[in-house]
Amino acid sequence: MLLRVLLVDDEPFVREGIKQLINWEDCGFILCGEAGNGEEALEMVDTLSPHAIITDIKMPVLDGLELIKRVNEEMERNVKFVILSGYNEFHFAQTAMRYNVKNYILKPIDEDELSQLLKMIYKEITSEMRLEKEHALGIDAMASKAIKKLIKGEGDQEIYRQAMELLQIHLDEPIHYIAIEQDHYGNALNELEPMELVDKGYHMRQLLIDVIGERNARNLYEEEDFRYGIITNGRILEPYSGSIQELALRIREKINCEARLNASIFIGEQVRGLRSLKASYKSSLIAMNYRFYKGENSIIFYKDIKGISFNYDLKEVQRIPLLVEAIEKNNTVEIYTQVDTLFRKLASLFLAPEIVQVYLNNFTLEIMKIITQMDGNVDELIEEFSVLNMDMDKVTINELREVLTRFCVKGAAYIKTLRNRQSIGTIAKVEEYIRQNFREDITLKGMAEKFYMNPVYLGQLFKKTFGVYFNDYLHTLRVEEAKKLLRRTEMKVYEVAERVGYRDTDYFVSRFAKAVNMTPSQYKKSISGS
């Protein structure tokens, strides 16, 4: 990691000489800027945030000593200074010691001396940064642990005292607990690699810190992956004119625009002081339940929904039979109609999400039962429709409607496939039965009853499978058998008619003639004549 150093001297040729003299990167620095006097340097300190400043003492407008004093006392910046001093200016360097400036170098500047000094400063700064980071991480962990205990209501006197100090919240200061949760984060958990999840979580955390300010970072609490809590107070709301609504809007805008994600925000009730944090936290979770109807990317205040109660009565919802019928008929248009009607009804009744889940579980079981009875494999649909395992406080009614619609359409197509498969097997059995028993008194109605089918449907299926109507197929079999008997035996026509299944000889003769273009007697004579 390269640190930033600012060079300040009123003589351009001195600055240029130092710039060319030192291998900055080898010393651990990059030269981020240069200034001709202390006043220019102050502006650059504010914009460039250098880690170190190399400065001459005697300069116009604002000298080096005043620059050091103002950076330390007014700007409160932790900057390491290197003073460039002549022999007759050493008493100025001694004055700088009062500001804890211990690094000075005499002119003319020696390359090795300045390089070694910069390397030593680099080690000091990086060591301090490491210690600060470790210290900050330890304090952050303490703050997170304290918040966790407070929202569970487990905080003792020491925890309250510690949290008040770490979060800078006064005893009875008005606060809110705000929960921010990425919508559809379950998809991210399933689709992203572990390190990608870490990066996404870190990015979201940084966006939230940008909104509330770095100095308030400890007020940000990571509840779980992709869900954060913010404990707001007057200090955090100050940039937003004291409006928690404005803060919530800024959070949503930041996540939408910079992370390109949708996130919902749930604002708990206002309480006074950290002793009541649990109540605000619990109310934010209650608000979270209402995302189901409000939809994703919502901002939901507990104060707006606390008087609204979910309905737990299913009596008025009776659309399962109509939807099941549409699925069994593979009527896609009717499926969409029934699903839309169902969900409008659910929304109008404001049914509790867990009751909606029970209702849809019953529906899925009904469809699974149909598929099982048709010897289908329910595993093919279980993955498509996971409402049985859905966490209902992380899904919206619109998402659920989309999932259910896909399930119904796919289920309808699968049931149609199973029915076709069944029909092929059944129609083969029907044909085999006809071939074995065509001599008997067989009718379409009788066959339908025997194979538990609708007569009209059986007739349509038979025609579709064999290309001829049931009765025509039966007459063809009988006529072919009659031709064999006429060729191979001396049976009379009426005997042949009875043998092949006709009780009326005249009707047999007419059917035979229609098929062969001659009567049974003519057919027999034609055989004898040949």
C-alpha positions as CSV (number, residue, x, y, z in Angstrom):
1,M,0.0,0.0,0.0
2,L,1.4,3.4,-1.1
3,L,0.9,6.4,1.2
4,R,0.3,9.9,0.1
5,V,2.8,12.7,0.7
6,L,2.4,16.4,0.1
7,L,5.4,18.7,-0.8
8,V,5.3,22.3,0.4
9,D,8.0,24.9,-0.4
10,D,7.9,28.4,-1.8
11,E,10.8,27.8,-4.2
12,P,9.8,25.9,-7.3
13,F,13.3,24.7,-8.1
14,V,13.6,23.2,-4.6
15,R,10.3,21.3,-5.0
16,E,11.4,20.1,-8.5
17,G,14.8,19.0,-7.1
18,I,13.2,17.0,-4.3
19,K,10.6,15.5,-6.7
20,Q,13.5,14.2,-8.9
21,L,15.8,13.3,-6.1
22,I,13.6,10.7,-4.3
23,N,12.3,7.3,-5.5
24,W,9.0,7.8,-3.8
25,E,7.5,4.4,-4.4
26,D,10.6,2.7,-3.1
27,C,10.0,4.7,0.1
28,G,6.3,3.6,0.2
29,F,4.8,6.9,-1.0
30,I,3.3,8.6,-3.9
31,L,3.7,12.4,-4.3
32,C,0.0,13.4,-4.3
33,G,0.6,17.2,-4.7
34,E,2.8,20.2,-4.2
35,A,2.1,23.7,-2.8
36,G,4.0,27.0,-2.7
37,N,2.9,28.1,0.7
38,G,1.0,27.0,3.8
39,E,-2.3,28.4,2.8
40,E,-2.3,26.4,-0.5
41,A,-1.2,23.4,1.5
42,L,-4.2,23.7,3.8
43,E,-6.6,23.5,0.9
44,M,-4.8,20.4,-0.4
45,V,-4.8,18.7,3.0
46,D,-8.6,19.0,2.9
47,T,-9.0,17.5,-0.5
48,L,-6.0,15.1,-0.8
49,S,-5.8,13.8,2.8
50,P,-2.0,13.2,2.7
51,H,-0.5,10.8,5.3
52,A,2.7,12.9,5.4
53,I,3.8,16.5,4.6
54,I,7.3,17.7,3.7
55,T,7.4,21.4,4.4
56,D,9.8,24.3,4.5
57,I,9.5,26.6,7.5
58,K,10.0,30.1,6.1
59,M,7.3,30.7,3.4
60,P,5.1,33.7,2.5
61,V,1.3,34.0,3.3
62,L,1.4,31.1,5.8
63,D,4.7,29.6,7.1
64,G,5.4,26.0,7.9
65,L,5.0,26.4,11.7
66,E,1.5,27.9,11.3
67,L,0.6,25.1,8.7
68,I,1.6,22.5,11.3
69,K,-0.3,24.2,14.1
70,R,-3.5,24.5,12.0
71,V,-3.4,21.0,10.6
72,N,-3.0,19.6,14.2
73,E,-5.3,21.9,16.1
74,E,-8.0,23.1,13.7
75,M,-8.2,20.2,11.1
76,E,-7.5,17.5,13.7
77,R,-5.6,15.5,11.1
78,N,-3.2,12.8,12.0
79,V,-0.4,13.8,9.6
80,K,3.3,13.1,9.9
81,F,5.5,16.2,9.2
82,V,9.0,16.4,7.9
83,I,10.5,19.9,8.3
84,L,13.1,21.2,5.8
85,S,15.4,23.5,7.9
86,G,18.6,25.5,7.4
87,Y,21.3,25.7,10.1
88,N,20.2,29.2,11.1
89,E,16.5,28.0,11.3
90,F,17.0,25.2,13.8
91,H,15.2,27.1,16.5
92,F,12.1,27.0,14.3
93,A,12.4,23.3,14.2
94,Q,12.6,23.2,18.0
95,T,9.3,25.1,18.1
96,A,7.7,22.5,15.9
97,M,8.6,19.9,18.5
98,R,5.7,21.2,20.6
99,Y,3.3,19.8,17.9
100,N,5.0,16.4,18.2
101,V,7.0,17.0,15.0
102,K,10.1,14.9,15.4
103,N,11.3,14.6,11.8
104,Y,13.4,17.4,10.3
105,I,16.1,17.4,7.8
106,L,18.7,20.1,7.1
107,K,19.4,21.8,3.8
108,P,21.0,21.0,1.5
109,I,19.0,17.8,1.3
110,D,20.8,14.5,1.2
111,E,19.0,11.8,-0.9
112,D,19.8,8.9,1.4
113,E,19.0,10.8,4.5
114,L,15.5,11.8,3.3
115,S,14.8,8.4,1.8
116,Q,15.7,6.7,5.1
117,L,13.5,9.2,7.0
118,L,10.5,8.5,4.6
119,K,10.9,4.8,5.0
120,M,10.9,5.1,8.8
121,I,7.8,7.3,8.6
122,Y,6.1,4.8,6.4
123,K,6.7,2.1,9.0
124,E,5.3,4.3,11.8
125,I,2.2,5.2,9.8
126,T,1.4,1.6,8.7
127,S,2.0,0.3,12.2
128,E,-0.3,2.9,13.6
129,M,-2.9,2.2,10.9
130,R,-2.7,-1.5,11.8
131,L,-3.1,-0.9,15.5
132,E,-6.0,1.5,14.8
133,K,-7.7,-1.0,12.6
134,E,-7.3,-3.8,15.2
135,H,-8.6,-1.4,17.9
136,A,-11.5,-0.4,15.8
137,L,-12.4,-4.0,14.9
138,G,-12.4,-4.8,18.6
139,I,-14.6,-1.9,19.4
140,D,-16.9,-2.7,16.5
141,A,-17.2,-6.2,17.8
142,M,-18.1,-4.9,21.2
143,A,-20.7,-2.6,19.7
144,S,-22.2,-5.4,17.7
145,K,-22.3,-7.8,20.7
146,A,-24.0,-5.1,22.8
147,I,-26.6,-4.4,20.1
148,K,-27.3,-8.1,19.8
149,K,-28.0,-8.4,23.6
150,L,-30.1,-5.2,23.6
151,I,-32.5,-6.3,20.8
152,K,-32.9,-9.6,22.7
153,G,-33.6,-7.8,25.9
154,E,-30.6,-9.4,27.6
155,G,-28.6,-6.3,28.4
156,D,-27.5,-5.6,31.9
157,Q,-26.4,-2.2,33.4
158,E,-22.9,-2.6,32.0
159,I,-24.1,-3.4,28.5
160,Y,-26.4,-0.4,28.5
161,R,-23.5,1.8,29.7
162,Q,-21.1,0.4,27.1
163,A,-23.7,0.7,24.3
164,M,-24.5,4.3,25.1
165,E,-20.8,5.1,25.0
166,L,-20.0,3.2,21.8
167,L,-23.1,4.3,19.9
168,Q,-23.1,7.8,21.3
169,I,-26.8,7.6,22.3
170,H,-28.0,9.6,25.3
171,L,-30.0,8.0,28.1
172,D,-33.5,9.0,26.9
173,E,-32.7,10.0,23.4
174,P,-35.4,9.2,20.8
175,I,-34.3,6.3,18.6
176,H,-35.7,4.0,15.9
177,Y,-34.5,0.5,14.8
178,I,-34.5,0.3,11.0
179,A,-34.2,-3.1,9.4
180,I,-32.9,-3.1,5.8
181,E,-33.2,-6.4,3.8
182,Q,-32.3,-7.2,0.2
183,D,-35.3,-8.5,-1.6
184,H,-34.8,-12.0,-3.2
185,Y,-31.6,-12.5,-1.3
186,G,-32.4,-16.2,-1.2
187,N,-31.5,-16.3,-4.9
188,A,-28.1,-14.8,-4.1
189,L,-27.4,-17.3,-1.4
190,N,-28.1,-20.2,-3.8
191,E,-26.4,-18.7,-6.8
192,L,-23.2,-17.0,-5.6
193,E,-19.9,-18.4,-4.4
194,P,-18.9,-17.8,-0.8
195,M,-16.4,-15.1,-1.6
196,E,-19.0,-13.4,-3.9
197,L,-21.4,-13.3,-1.0
198,V,-18.8,-11.7,1.2
199,D,-18.1,-9.1,-1.5
200,K,-21.9,-8.4,-1.9
201,G,-22.4,-8.1,1.8
202,Y,-19.4,-5.8,2.2
203,H,-20.6,-3.6,-0.6
204,M,-24.1,-3.2,0.9
205,R,-22.6,-2.4,4.3
206,Q,-20.4,0.3,2.8
207,L,-23.4,1.8,1.0
208,L,-25.2,2.0,4.3
209,I,-22.2,3.6,6.0
210,D,-22.0,6.2,3.3
211,V,-25.6,7.1,4.1
212,I,-25.3,7.3,7.9
213,G,-21.7,8.6,7.9
214,E,-18.5,6.9,8.9
215,R,-18.6,8.2,12.4
216,N,-21.9,6.4,12.9
217,A,-20.7,3.1,11.5
218,R,-21.1,1.3,14.9
219,N,-24.8,2.1,14.8
220,L,-25.0,-0.3,11.8
221,Y,-25.7,-3.9,12.9
222,E,-25.5,-7.0,10.6
223,E,-28.4,-9.2,11.7
224,E,-27.7,-11.9,9.0
225,D,-26.7,-12.1,5.4
226,F,-28.2,-9.2,3.4
227,R,-30.2,-7.9,6.4
228,Y,-28.9,-4.9,8.4
229,G,-30.2,-2.9,11.2
230,I,-29.5,0.8,11.9
231,I,-30.1,2.4,15.3
232,T,-31.0,6.0,14.4
233,N,-30.7,9.0,16.6
234,G,-30.6,12.8,16.1
235,R,-27.0,12.7,15.0
236,I,-27.7,10.3,12.1
237,L,-30.9,12.1,11.1
238,E,-29.4,15.6,11.2
239,P,-28.2,15.6,7.5
240,Y,-31.8,14.6,6.5
241,S,-33.5,17.5,8.3
242,G,-34.3,15.1,11.2
243,S,-36.6,13.1,8.9
244,I,-36.5,9.3,9.2
245,Q,-38.5,9.2,6.0
246,E,-35.8,11.1,4.1
247,L,-33.2,8.8,5.5
248,A,-35.1,5.7,4.4
249,L,-35.6,7.2,0.9
250,R,-31.8,7.9,0.7
251,I,-31.0,4.3,1.8
252,R,-33.3,2.8,-0.9
253,E,-32.0,5.2,-3.6
254,K,-28.4,4.3,-2.7
255,I,-29.0,0.5,-2.9
256,N,-31.1,0.7,-6.0
257,C,-28.7,2.9,-8.0
258,E,-25.3,1.8,-6.8
259,A,-25.8,-1.8,-6.0
260,R,-28.6,-2.3,-8.6
261,L,-30.6,-4.2,-6.0
262,N,-34.0,-3.9,-4.5
263,A,-34.2,-3.7,-0.8
264,S,-37.1,-3.2,1.6
265,I,-36.9,-1.0,4.7
266,F,-38.8,-1.6,7.9
267,I,-38.9,1.1,10.5
268,G,-39.7,0.2,14.0
269,E,-41.6,2.3,16.5
270,Q,-39.8,5.3,18.1
271,V,-38.6,4.6,21.6
272,R,-36.5,6.5,24.1
273,G,-33.1,5.2,24.9
274,L,-31.4,1.9,24.4
275,R,-33.2,0.2,27.2
276,S,-36.3,0.2,24.9
277,L,-34.4,-0.9,21.8
278,K,-35.9,-4.4,21.9
279,A,-39.4,-2.9,21.4
280,S,-38.4,-1.0,18.4
281,Y,-36.6,-4.0,17.0
282,K,-39.6,-6.3,17.5
283,S,-41.9,-3.8,15.8
284,S,-39.5,-3.6,12.8
285,L,-40.0,-7.4,12.4
286,I,-43.7,-7.0,12.6
287,A,-43.5,-4.4,9.8
288,M,-41.4,-6.9,7.8
289,N,-44.4,-9.3,7.6
290,Y,-46.4,-6.7,5.7
291,R,-43.9,-6.7,2.8
292,F,-46.0,-9.8,1.6
293,Y,-48.7,-7.4,0.5
294,K,-46.8,-4.1,0.1
295,G,-44.3,-5.7,-2.4
296,E,-40.6,-5.5,-2.8
297,N,-38.6,-2.2,-2.6
298,S,-41.0,-1.0,0.1
299,I,-40.6,1.4,3.0
300,I,-42.9,0.2,5.8
301,F,-43.4,2.1,9.0
302,Y,-44.6,0.1,12.0
303,K,-46.7,3.2,13.0
304,D,-48.7,2.8,9.7
305,I,-49.5,-0.8,10.1
306,K,-49.8,-1.4,13.9
307,G,-53.6,-1.0,13.8
308,I,-54.0,-3.4,10.9
309,S,-54.6,-7.1,11.6
310,F,-54.1,-10.0,9.3
311,N,-57.1,-12.2,8.6
312,Y,-56.8,-15.8,9.7
313,D,-60.1,-17.1,8.3
314,L,-60.1,-19.2,5.2
315,K,-63.9,-19.6,4.9
316,E,-64.3,-17.1,2.1
317,V,-61.6,-18.6,-0.1
318,Q,-63.0,-21.5,-2.1
319,R,-61.2,-21.5,-5.5
320,I,-59.2,-24.7,-5.3
321,P,-61.8,-26.9,-7.2
322,L,-62.0,-24.4,-10.0
323,L,-58.3,-24.1,-10.4
324,V,-57.8,-27.9,-10.2
325,E,-60.4,-28.3,-12.9
326,A,-58.6,-25.9,-15.1
327,I,-55.3,-27.7,-14.6
328,E,-56.9,-31.1,-15.3
329,K,-58.3,-29.7,-18.6
330,N,-54.9,-28.1,-19.4
331,N,-56.8,-24.8,-20.0
332,T,-54.0,-22.2,-19.7
333,V,-56.2,-19.2,-20.2
334,E,-58.5,-20.4,-17.4
335,I,-55.5,-21.2,-15.2
336,Y,-54.3,-17.5,-15.4
337,T,-57.9,-16.3,-14.8
338,Q,-58.4,-18.5,-11.7
339,V,-54.9,-17.7,-10.2
340,D,-55.5,-13.9,-10.7
341,T,-59.0,-14.2,-9.2
342,L,-57.6,-16.2,-6.3
343,F,-54.9,-13.8,-5.4
344,R,-57.2,-10.8,-5.7
345,K,-59.4,-12.5,-3.2
346,L,-56.4,-13.3,-0.9
347,A,-55.3,-9.6,-1.0
348,S,-58.8,-8.3,-0.4
349,L,-59.2,-10.5,2.7
350,F,-55.7,-9.5,3.9
351,L,-55.0,-13.1,4.8
352,A,-52.0,-13.7,7.1
353,P,-49.0,-15.0,5.0
354,E,-48.8,-18.2,7.1
355,I,-52.5,-18.9,6.3
356,V,-51.8,-18.3,2.6
357,Q,-49.0,-20.8,2.9
358,V,-51.4,-23.4,4.5
359,Y,-53.9,-22.7,1.8
360,L,-51.4,-23.2,-1.0
361,N,-49.9,-26.3,0.7
362,N,-53.3,-27.9,0.5
363,F,-53.6,-27.0,-3.2
364,T,-50.1,-28.4,-4.0
365,L,-51.0,-31.6,-2.2
366,E,-54.2,-31.9,-4.2
367,I,-52.2,-31.6,-7.5
368,M,-49.6,-34.1,-6.2
369,K,-52.3,-36.5,-5.3
370,I,-53.7,-36.3,-8.9
371,I,-50.2,-36.9,-10.3
372,T,-49.5,-39.8,-8.0
373,Q,-52.9,-41.4,-8.9
374,M,-51.8,-41.2,-12.6
375,D,-48.5,-42.9,-11.8
376,G,-46.6,-39.7,-12.3
377,N,-43.4,-38.5,-10.6
378,V,-44.1,-35.6,-8.2
379,D,-40.4,-34.8,-7.9
380,E,-40.6,-33.2,-11.3
381,L,-42.8,-30.5,-9.9
382,I,-41.6,-30.1,-6.3
383,E,-38.5,-28.2,-7.4
384,E,-40.7,-25.8,-9.5
385,F,-43.0,-24.9,-6.6
386,S,-41.3,-24.7,-3.3
387,V,-44.0,-22.9,-1.3
388,L,-43.9,-25.8,1.1
389,N,-40.5,-24.6,2.3
390,M,-40.8,-20.8,1.6
391,D,-40.0,-18.3,4.3
392,M,-43.1,-16.2,4.1
393,D,-41.5,-13.1,5.6
394,K,-39.1,-13.0,2.6
395,V,-41.6,-13.3,-0.2
396,T,-44.3,-11.0,-1.7
397,I,-47.8,-12.0,-2.8
398,N,-46.8,-11.0,-6.4
399,E,-43.8,-13.4,-6.3
400,L,-46.0,-16.1,-5.0
401,R,-48.6,-15.6,-7.7
402,E,-45.9,-15.9,-10.4
403,V,-44.5,-19.1,-8.8
404,L,-48.0,-20.6,-8.5
405,T,-48.9,-19.7,-12.1
406,R,-45.8,-21.4,-13.4
407,F,-46.5,-24.4,-11.2
408,C,-50.1,-24.7,-12.5
409,V,-49.1,-24.3,-16.2
410,K,-46.3,-26.9,-15.8
411,G,-48.5,-29.2,-13.8
412,A,-51.3,-29.0,-16.4
413,A,-48.9,-29.9,-19.2
414,Y,-47.5,-32.8,-17.1
415,I,-51.0,-34.1,-16.3
416,K,-51.8,-33.9,-20.0
417,T,-48.7,-36.0,-20.7
418,L,-49.6,-38.5,-18.1
419,R,-53.2,-38.7,-19.5
420,N,-51.9,-39.2,-23.0
421,R,-49.6,-41.9,-21.7
422,Q,-52.5,-43.6,-19.9
423,S,-54.7,-43.2,-22.9
424,I,-52.2,-44.9,-25.1
425,G,-52.0,-47.8,-22.7
426,T,-55.8,-48.0,-22.3
427,I,-56.6,-47.8,-26.0
428,A,-54.2,-50.6,-26.7
429,K,-56.1,-52.7,-24.1
430,V,-59.4,-51.7,-25.7
431,E,-58.2,-52.8,-29.1
432,E,-56.9,-56.1,-27.8
433,Y,-60.2,-56.7,-26.1
434,I,-62.1,-56.0,-29.4
435,R,-59.9,-58.4,-31.3
436,Q,-60.4,-61.1,-28.8
437,N,-64.2,-60.6,-28.4
438,F,-65.5,-59.0,-31.6
439,R,-67.8,-62.0,-32.0
440,E,-69.7,-60.9,-28.8
441,D,-72.2,-58.1,-28.6
442,I,-69.8,-55.2,-28.2
443,T,-70.8,-51.5,-28.1
444,L,-68.8,-48.3,-27.5
445,K,-70.9,-47.6,-24.4
446,G,-70.2,-51.0,-23.0
447,M,-66.5,-50.7,-23.7
448,A,-66.4,-47.2,-22.0
449,E,-68.0,-48.7,-18.9
450,K,-65.6,-51.6,-18.8
451,F,-62.5,-49.4,-19.0
452,Y,-64.0,-46.6,-16.8
453,M,-63.9,-44.0,-19.6
454,N,-66.3,-41.4,-20.9
455,P,-68.0,-42.9,-24.1
456,V,-67.5,-39.7,-26.1
457,Y,-63.9,-39.4,-25.0
458,L,-63.3,-43.1,-25.8
459,G,-64.8,-42.6,-29.3
460,Q,-62.6,-39.5,-29.9
461,L,-59.5,-41.2,-28.7
462,F,-60.2,-44.3,-30.7
463,K,-60.6,-42.3,-33.9
464,K,-57.5,-40.3,-33.2
465,T,-55.4,-43.5,-32.6
466,F,-56.6,-45.7,-35.3
467,G,-58.0,-43.3,-37.9
468,V,-61.5,-44.9,-38.0
469,Y,-64.5,-44.8,-35.8
470,F,-65.1,-47.5,-33.2
471,N,-68.0,-49.1,-35.1
472,D,-66.2,-49.1,-38.4
473,Y,-63.2,-50.7,-36.8
474,L,-65.5,-53.4,-35.3
475,H,-67.3,-54.0,-38.6
476,T,-64.0,-54.3,-40.5
477,L,-62.8,-57.0,-38.0
478,R,-66.1,-58.9,-38.4
479,V,-66.2,-58.7,-42.2
480,E,-62.5,-60.0,-42.4
481,E,-63.4,-62.9,-40.2
482,A,-66.5,-63.6,-42.3
483,K,-64.4,-63.7,-45.5
484,K,-62.2,-66.3,-43.9
485,L,-65.1,-68.5,-42.9
486,L,-66.7,-68.1,-46.4
487,R,-63.4,-69.2,-48.0
488,R,-62.5,-72.0,-45.6
489,T,-65.9,-73.6,-44.6
490,E,-69.2,-74.7,-46.0
491,M,-71.1,-72.6,-43.4
492,K,-74.3,-71.0,-44.5
493,V,-74.5,-67.2,-44.7
494,Y,-76.7,-66.9,-41.6
495,E,-74.3,-69.2,-39.7
496,V,-71.4,-67.0,-40.7
497,A,-73.3,-63.9,-39.5
498,E,-73.9,-65.4,-36.1
499,R,-70.3,-66.6,-35.8
500,V,-68.8,-63.2,-36.4
501,G,-71.2,-61.4,-34.0
502,Y,-74.3,-60.3,-36.1
503,R,-77.7,-61.4,-34.8
504,D,-79.5,-59.9,-37.9
505,T,-78.5,-61.7,-41.1
506,D,-79.8,-58.9,-43.4
507,Y,-77.7,-56.3,-41.5
508,F,-74.7,-58.6,-41.9
509,V,-75.2,-58.9,-45.6
510,S,-75.5,-55.1,-46.0
511,R,-72.4,-54.4,-44.0
512,F,-70.5,-57.1,-45.9
513,A,-71.6,-55.8,-49.3
514,K,-70.7,-52.2,-48.3
515,A,-67.2,-53.4,-47.4
516,V,-66.5,-55.9,-50.2
517,N,-68.7,-54.6,-53.0
518,M,-70.5,-57.9,-53.2
519,T,-72.8,-60.0,-51.0
520,P,-71.5,-62.9,-49.0
521,S,-73.0,-65.4,-51.5
522,Q,-71.4,-63.6,-54.4
523,Y,-68.1,-63.6,-52.6
524,K,-68.3,-67.4,-51.9
525,K,-69.2,-68.0,-55.6
526,S,-66.3,-65.9,-56.7
527,I,-64.0,-68.0,-54.6
528,S,-65.4,-71.3,-56.0
529,G,-65.2,-70.0,-59.5
530,S,-61.6,-69.2,-59.2
